[in-house]
Amino acid sequence: MHSTSTIVLNSEALKSNIEFIRSRLGENVRLSSVVKGNAYGHGIETIAPMIEKCGVDHFSVFSADEAYKAHKVLNKKCTILVMGAVYNHDVEWLVEQGIEFFIFDMERAQVALDAAKKVGKPAIIHIEVETGMNRTGFTRSELEQLVGLIKENSQHLKPQGLCTHYAGAESIANHVRVQKQIKKFNKTYEWLKKNGVTPEVRHTACSAAAMAYPKTHMDMVRVGILQYGYWPSKEIFIDYLGKLKTEHKIDPLRRVITWSSYVMGIKVVKAGEFIGYGTSYLAQQNMIIATIPVGYAHGYSRVLSNQGRVLINGRRVGVIGTVNMNMMMVDITDVTGVSKGTEVTLIGGHEETAISVASFGELSNQLNYELLTRLPHDIPRITE
Ligand SMILES: *Cc1c(COP(=O)(O)O)cnc(C)c1O
């Protein structure tokens, strides 16, 4: 049975985004492709091999189950790095497969050590340090213990990386905090080196930091949202445009995803009538509305009630009233040639103008991340 909407992934757009990201990085900076959150909703199993085809050989995920999915579909030469949650009982599997992972407290370090001894292979660890986000990461005093443990067990624990995460690099409001984090990170690296532990790969930058703070590139960057064709925030986009040395200012990113559905029904509504549940939308004139079989159960956020935009026959039209669980209504009063079955683009679109107006980036950046990652796993992902 077919789902009520379809997701198409454009490999040319992906390739062009990755080339753009690469063009911003120095020659010796490695690109790690962040594919957590089901690859930002694109479907990890579908898109990870597409990203690999673009020459990327390093992938970052959040958890062990995501690592498992990536591991299944990627060439075994690719490096996989788990940045977040792992059950203690899954650590052995990571070590066996040579999958790398963040450690951020002594308990995790000890579990890694035990697993390495048991499996008979070193655990390849990335030491996450606390630099100011106050989420996960070793504080200085905990690092002292860790250094001891690593030195005593150098055949079992391989400190491959040193890493941290910035607390909001996408907004200039956090500039001072980010600068402090960079400083603290560099100091920590020097301190570790002096104490006999020298991680090979320093990595701190997400998309926003990679764009706005080149000194955060270090040995590797962990880039998520940019690959998929979205800016981490409007500020980062404007900052990028402002620094361009050309008059020809265009968005270099291309949306990889096109999410589309179809018109399920059409209705004429008289002026003065409410449309949908309750009183959230009152027809000010006679209107024609189309129903679309996509709602919040399919990942179309209720926040987009009376706000969202979709594309029909190349025209941008507004969502009318509240987004329902499985349906929404849009205003097609001014669109010609719409009938049952006409394609409706929810995200993306082929025409140049459509791409920038049809997506949700303009409404809210947070929504970019949230809406994409909430796209249900069971909508088929098709490659073009
Ligand atoms: C999500 C995440 C990234 C990538 O973030 P983007 O803004 O999508 O580039 C990088 N590092 C860590 C630790 C993350 O959790």
The ligand as an SDF file (V2000), in Angstrom:
LIG
                    3D

 15 15  0  0  0  0  0  0  0  0999 V2000
   24.2030   17.5600   15.7000 C   0  0  0  0  0  0  0  0  0  0  0  0
   25.6140   17.7140   16.0150 C   0  0  0  0  0  0  0  0  0  0  0  0
   26.4920   18.2380   15.0540 C   0  0  0  0  0  0  0  0  0  0  0  0
   26.0330   18.7400   13.6900 C   0  0  0  0  0  0  0  0  0  0  0  0
   25.2120   19.8650   13.8210 O   0  0  0  0  0  0  0  0  0  0  0  0
   24.7430   20.7130   12.5270 P   0  0  0  0  0  0  0  0  0  0  0  0
   24.2850   21.9960   13.0860 O   0  0  0  0  0  0  0  0  0  0  0  0
   23.6150   19.9550   11.9320 O   0  0  0  0  0  0  0  0  0  0  0  0
   25.8920   20.7860   11.6350 O   0  0  0  0  0  0  0  0  0  0  0  0
   27.8330   18.3000   15.3880 C   0  0  0  0  0  0  0  0  0  0  0  0
   28.2740   17.8770   16.5990 N   0  0  0  0  0  0  0  0  0  0  0  0
   27.4510   17.3790   17.5360 C   0  0  0  0  0  0  0  0  0  0  0  0
   28.0030   16.9300   18.8390 C   0  0  0  0  0  0  0  0  0  0  0  0
   26.0970   17.2840   17.2790 C   0  0  0  0  0  0  0  0  0  0  0  0
   25.2880   16.7930   18.2070 O   0  0  0  0  0  0  0  0  0  0  0  0
  1  2  1  0
  2  3  1  0
  2 14  2  0
  3  4  1  0
  3 10  2  0
  4  5  1  0
  5  6  1  0
  6  7  2  0
  6  8  1  0
  6  9  1  0
 10 11  1  0
 11 12  2  0
 12 13  1  0
 12 14  1  0
 14 15  1  0
M  END
$$$$
